[in-house]
Amino acid sequence: MGMDKGKIDFVILWVDGNDQEWQKEKAKYLPQKNQDAGENRYRDWENLQYWFRGVEEFAPWVNKIHFVTWGHFPEWLNQAHPKLNLVEHKEFIPVEYLPTFNCNPIELNFHRIPGLSEQFVLFNDDCFLTRPVSKADFFRNDLPCDMFMEYPVGCSGHNEVFSHILVNNFNLIGRHFSRSEIRRKLKKKILSLKYGSYFFYNLLFYHLPFPNFFGLLTPHFAQPYLKKSFEEVWEAEEGILKETCTHRFRQKEDVTEYIFRLWTLMKGEFSPDNRLKKGKAYFLKQEDEVLYQDIRKQKYKFICINDDCGDAEYEIAKRKIIESFEQILPQKSEYEL
């Protein structure tokens, strides 16, 4: 498979939870008890313009931005920007899975986006750039930059449904990869000094004699991917991917796009990199002041802001996040009208 050498696209998924037409459509498909359709999954933080400002300021080298939505776009968005590709769900998701209000079917089909480059970086709309990044922060030697760190499934999950999904991901991967074989084949990449202090953590787990993988650390921020990884997993596990695609709302039987990352790691098709040094995920109800300070100080290259707020906290946090971004990205980008 030929690669688009040097071309790296960004893909961002966005939903306007305030769109009344979208709300009417969603109301036709009421979620069941085991599904996750909380309002905070669709809440608009009114800070998307800072994502575009961050890309223009800190990643001007990006080839294309594929902006994926149900069919609504921000009023302020400059839809004529030459790097912007507006993508509606119906343009790449098989029609039998539409409409969907579950990010998993959307992300599982990203490789079908027309014109997507072989190398791309997946952003959710809660993931931002806050310092300059280079192509080498995401890809080296045409491979995604990532870290192979064993970490118990569930320890990183703050949400019961999501924890179940992480287990599903590993059950799928476990059908294709043996822990002992992977440790032998990928010893140099697992015990890489590029992980910094995490090398010693990996060294400890490397020698534990468990027969199966019990989890890998899954940082939640901008994630580099190869399109071919999506295609390979679809070929190997079409049944479970199709099953997830039928779930209109997120539920514990799902798998996520992280399976493509796990597949890439298990095959050794990644370049070792200490991503935890470059980024951080925040849970607002726990770390709000730290978040605001870190944005203003531009402590990390990329961050993720998880919405764990109640309604009262949400209004305060929304204002403070916008104020913090204004300090580092006050100028409109060319992606704004």
C-alpha positions as CSV (number, residue, x, y, z in Angstrom):
1,M,0.0,0.0,0.0
2,G,1.5,3.3,-1.0
3,M,1.5,6.1,1.6
4,D,1.0,9.8,1.1
5,K,4.5,10.6,2.2
6,G,4.6,13.6,4.5
7,K,0.9,14.2,4.3
8,I,-0.9,14.1,7.7
9,D,-4.6,14.9,8.0
10,F,-6.6,15.8,11.1
11,V,-10.0,14.3,11.7
12,I,-12.3,15.9,14.3
13,L,-15.7,14.7,15.4
14,W,-18.2,17.4,16.5
15,V,-21.9,17.5,17.5
16,D,-24.1,20.6,18.1
17,G,-26.2,19.4,21.0
18,N,-28.3,22.7,20.8
19,D,-29.4,22.0,17.2
20,Q,-33.2,21.5,17.4
21,E,-33.4,19.4,14.3
22,W,-30.7,17.1,15.7
23,Q,-32.6,16.9,19.0
24,K,-35.8,15.9,17.2
25,E,-33.9,13.2,15.4
26,K,-32.3,11.9,18.6
27,A,-35.7,11.9,20.4
28,K,-37.0,9.4,17.9
29,Y,-34.6,6.8,19.2
30,L,-34.8,6.8,22.9
31,P,-31.9,5.0,24.5
32,Q,-32.4,1.8,26.5
33,K,-31.3,1.2,30.1
34,N,-27.9,-0.1,29.2
35,Q,-27.0,2.7,26.9
36,D,-25.1,5.9,27.7
37,A,-26.8,9.0,26.3
38,G,-26.2,11.6,29.1
39,E,-26.6,15.2,28.1
40,N,-22.9,15.9,28.9
41,R,-22.1,13.6,25.9
42,Y,-23.5,16.3,23.6
43,R,-23.1,19.5,25.5
44,D,-21.7,22.5,23.6
45,W,-18.8,24.2,25.4
46,E,-18.6,27.0,22.9
47,N,-14.9,26.6,22.6
48,L,-14.5,24.9,19.2
49,Q,-13.0,28.0,17.7
50,Y,-9.9,27.5,19.9
51,W,-9.4,24.1,18.5
52,F,-9.1,25.7,15.0
53,R,-7.0,28.6,16.3
54,G,-4.7,26.0,17.9
55,V,-4.3,24.0,14.7
56,E,-3.6,27.2,12.7
57,E,-1.1,28.5,15.3
58,F,0.6,25.3,16.4
59,A,0.2,22.8,13.5
60,P,0.2,24.9,10.3
61,W,1.7,21.9,8.4
62,V,-1.5,19.9,8.6
63,N,-2.6,18.7,5.1
64,K,-6.4,18.6,5.5
65,I,-8.9,18.9,8.4
66,H,-11.9,16.6,8.0
67,F,-14.6,18.1,10.1
68,V,-17.2,15.3,10.8
69,T,-20.7,16.2,11.9
70,W,-24.3,15.0,11.7
71,G,-24.9,17.8,9.2
72,H,-24.6,21.0,11.3
73,F,-21.7,23.4,11.3
74,P,-20.9,26.4,13.5
75,E,-22.2,29.7,12.2
76,W,-18.7,31.2,12.5
77,L,-16.9,28.5,10.5
78,N,-15.3,29.6,7.3
79,Q,-16.5,26.6,5.2
80,A,-14.5,27.8,2.2
81,H,-11.1,27.4,3.9
82,P,-8.9,25.4,1.4
83,K,-7.8,22.9,4.1
84,L,-11.3,22.2,5.4
85,N,-13.3,19.2,4.3
86,L,-16.8,19.2,5.7
87,V,-17.9,15.6,6.2
88,E,-21.5,14.5,7.1
89,H,-22.1,11.0,8.6
90,K,-24.0,9.9,5.5
91,E,-20.9,10.5,3.3
92,F,-18.9,7.7,4.8
93,I,-21.0,5.6,7.3
94,P,-23.1,2.8,5.7
95,V,-26.7,3.9,5.6
96,E,-28.0,1.0,7.7
97,Y,-26.3,2.4,10.7
98,L,-27.8,5.9,10.4
99,P,-28.7,8.0,12.2
100,T,-26.3,7.3,15.0
101,F,-25.8,9.3,18.3
102,N,-22.9,7.0,19.3
103,C,-19.4,8.2,18.6
104,N,-18.1,4.6,18.3
105,P,-19.8,3.7,15.0
106,I,-18.7,7.1,13.6
107,E,-15.1,6.6,14.6
108,L,-15.0,2.9,13.6
109,N,-15.7,4.0,10.0
110,F,-13.3,6.9,9.7
111,H,-11.1,5.1,7.2
112,R,-14.1,5.4,4.7
113,I,-13.9,9.2,4.7
114,P,-13.3,10.2,1.0
115,G,-9.8,11.7,0.5
116,L,-8.4,10.9,3.9
117,S,-4.6,10.5,4.0
118,E,-3.0,7.3,5.0
119,Q,-1.5,9.0,8.1
120,F,-4.0,11.0,10.2
121,V,-4.6,12.2,13.7
122,L,-8.0,11.7,15.4
123,F,-9.3,14.4,17.6
124,N,-12.4,14.5,19.7
125,D,-13.8,18.0,20.1
126,D,-12.5,18.0,23.7
127,C,-8.9,17.6,22.6
128,F,-6.9,20.8,21.9
129,L,-3.4,21.8,20.9
130,T,-1.9,24.4,23.3
131,R,1.8,24.5,22.1
132,P,3.6,24.1,18.8
133,V,3.6,20.5,17.5
134,S,5.6,19.0,14.7
135,K,4.8,16.1,12.4
136,A,7.3,14.1,14.5
137,D,5.1,14.5,17.5
138,F,2.6,12.2,15.8
139,F,4.5,10.2,13.2
140,R,8.1,9.1,12.8
141,N,9.4,6.8,10.0
142,D,5.8,6.8,8.7
143,L,4.6,5.1,11.9
144,P,2.4,6.5,14.7
145,C,4.2,7.8,17.8
146,D,2.9,5.8,20.7
147,M,3.8,4.1,24.0
148,F,3.3,0.4,24.8
149,M,2.6,0.4,28.6
150,E,0.7,-2.4,30.3
151,Y,-1.8,-1.1,32.7
152,P,-4.8,-2.9,34.3
153,V,-8.1,-2.3,32.4
154,G,-10.5,-0.4,34.6
155,C,-7.9,1.6,36.5
156,S,-8.1,4.4,33.8
157,G,-11.9,4.2,33.4
158,H,-13.9,6.7,35.3
159,N,-17.2,5.6,33.7
160,E,-18.7,2.1,34.1
161,V,-19.8,1.8,30.5
162,F,-16.4,2.9,29.2
163,S,-14.7,0.4,31.5
164,H,-16.8,-2.4,30.0
165,I,-15.9,-1.2,26.5
166,L,-12.1,-1.3,27.4
167,V,-12.5,-4.9,28.4
168,N,-14.3,-5.7,25.1
169,N,-11.4,-4.1,23.2
170,F,-9.0,-6.4,24.9
171,N,-11.1,-9.5,24.5
172,L,-11.1,-8.8,20.8
173,I,-7.3,-8.2,20.6
174,G,-6.6,-11.2,22.8
175,R,-8.1,-13.4,20.0
176,H,-5.3,-12.4,17.7
177,F,-2.2,-11.8,19.9
178,S,-0.4,-13.7,22.6
179,R,1.2,-11.8,25.4
180,S,4.3,-14.0,25.6
181,E,4.8,-13.8,21.8
182,I,4.3,-10.0,21.7
183,R,6.8,-9.5,24.6
184,R,9.4,-11.5,22.8
185,K,8.9,-9.9,19.4
186,L,8.6,-6.3,20.6
187,K,11.0,-6.4,23.5
188,K,13.0,-3.4,22.1
189,K,9.9,-1.3,21.6
190,I,8.3,-2.2,25.0
191,L,11.6,-1.6,26.9
192,S,12.4,1.6,25.0
193,L,14.4,4.3,26.8
194,K,12.3,6.9,24.9
195,Y,9.6,6.4,27.5
196,G,11.8,8.1,30.1
197,S,10.9,7.1,33.7
198,Y,8.1,4.9,32.4
199,F,10.8,2.5,31.1
200,F,11.2,1.2,34.7
201,Y,7.4,0.7,35.0
202,N,7.5,-1.3,31.8
203,L,10.5,-3.3,33.0
204,L,8.5,-4.3,36.1
205,F,5.5,-5.5,34.2
206,Y,7.6,-7.1,31.4
207,H,8.8,-9.8,33.8
208,L,5.4,-10.6,35.3
209,P,4.4,-14.1,34.0
210,F,0.7,-13.4,33.1
211,P,-0.5,-15.5,30.1
212,N,-2.8,-12.8,28.8
213,F,-2.7,-9.0,28.5
214,F,-4.6,-7.3,31.3
215,G,-4.7,-3.9,29.7
216,L,-2.6,-1.2,28.1
217,L,-2.5,2.4,29.1
218,T,-4.8,4.4,26.8
219,P,-4.0,8.2,27.0
220,H,-7.0,10.2,25.9
221,F,-5.8,12.9,23.6
222,A,-5.0,13.4,19.9
223,Q,-4.3,9.9,18.5
224,P,-2.2,9.2,15.4
225,Y,-3.4,6.4,13.1
226,L,-2.7,4.6,9.9
227,K,-5.7,4.0,7.7
228,K,-4.5,0.5,7.0
229,S,-4.9,-0.5,10.6
230,F,-8.7,0.3,10.3
231,E,-8.9,-1.8,7.2
232,E,-7.0,-4.8,8.7
233,V,-9.2,-4.9,11.8
234,W,-12.4,-4.6,9.7
235,E,-11.2,-7.6,7.7
236,A,-10.3,-9.6,10.8
237,E,-13.3,-8.7,13.0
238,E,-16.1,-7.5,10.8
239,G,-18.8,-9.1,12.9
240,I,-18.1,-7.2,16.2
241,L,-17.5,-3.9,14.4
242,K,-20.8,-4.2,12.6
243,E,-22.6,-5.1,15.8
244,T,-21.2,-1.9,17.5
245,C,-22.3,0.1,14.5
246,T,-25.9,-0.9,15.0
247,H,-25.9,0.7,18.5
248,R,-27.4,4.2,18.1
249,F,-26.2,5.2,21.6
250,R,-23.0,4.1,23.4
251,Q,-23.4,0.9,25.4
252,K,-21.2,-1.5,27.3
253,E,-21.3,-4.1,24.5
254,D,-19.4,-1.7,22.2
255,V,-15.9,-1.6,21.0
256,T,-14.1,1.7,20.3
257,E,-11.6,3.1,17.8
258,Y,-8.9,2.2,20.4
259,I,-8.9,-1.3,19.0
260,F,-7.1,0.1,16.0
261,R,-4.5,1.6,18.3
262,L,-4.1,-1.7,20.2
263,W,-3.8,-3.6,16.9
264,T,-1.1,-1.2,15.7
265,L,0.8,-1.6,19.0
266,M,0.5,-5.4,19.0
267,K,1.9,-5.5,15.4
268,G,4.8,-3.3,16.4
269,E,3.8,-0.7,13.8
270,F,4.6,2.3,16.0
271,S,7.5,4.5,17.0
272,P,8.1,4.5,20.7
273,D,7.4,7.9,22.3
274,N,6.7,9.3,25.7
275,R,3.2,10.7,25.0
276,L,2.4,11.3,28.6
277,K,5.2,13.9,28.7
278,K,3.5,15.8,25.9
279,G,-0.2,15.7,26.9
280,K,-2.7,15.3,29.7
281,A,-6.3,14.5,30.1
282,Y,-8.4,16.4,32.7
283,F,-11.6,15.5,34.5
284,L,-13.2,18.9,35.2
285,K,-14.9,18.1,38.5
286,Q,-11.6,17.1,40.0
287,E,-9.0,19.4,38.4
288,D,-10.5,22.6,37.2
289,E,-8.0,25.1,38.6
290,V,-5.1,23.0,37.4
291,L,-6.6,22.8,34.0
292,Y,-7.0,26.6,33.7
293,Q,-3.5,27.2,34.8
294,D,-2.0,24.6,32.5
295,I,-3.8,26.1,29.5
296,R,-2.5,29.6,30.3
297,K,1.0,28.4,30.9
298,Q,0.9,26.1,27.8
299,K,2.2,23.3,29.9
300,Y,1.5,20.6,27.4
301,K,1.4,20.2,23.6
302,F,-2.0,18.6,23.6
303,I,-4.8,18.3,26.3
304,C,-8.1,16.6,26.7
305,I,-10.9,18.2,28.7
306,N,-13.4,15.5,29.9
307,D,-16.9,16.8,30.7
308,D,-17.7,15.5,34.2
309,C,-19.5,18.6,35.3
310,G,-22.9,19.1,36.8
311,D,-25.0,21.9,35.4
312,A,-23.9,24.5,37.9
313,E,-20.2,23.6,37.5
314,Y,-20.6,23.5,33.7
315,E,-21.4,27.2,33.3
316,I,-18.5,28.3,35.5
317,A,-16.1,25.9,33.9
318,K,-17.2,26.9,30.4
319,R,-16.4,30.6,31.1
320,K,-13.1,29.8,32.7
321,I,-11.9,27.6,29.9
322,I,-12.8,30.2,27.3
323,E,-11.0,32.9,29.4
324,S,-7.9,30.6,29.6
325,F,-7.9,29.9,25.9
326,E,-8.3,33.6,25.1
327,Q,-5.0,34.3,26.9
328,I,-3.0,32.1,24.5
329,L,-5.1,32.2,21.3
330,P,-6.8,35.7,21.2
331,Q,-6.7,36.2,17.5
332,K,-9.3,34.8,15.1
333,S,-8.0,32.1,12.8
334,E,-8.7,31.9,9.0
335,Y,-11.1,29.1,9.8
336,E,-13.4,31.7,11.3
337,L,-15.5,34.2,9.5
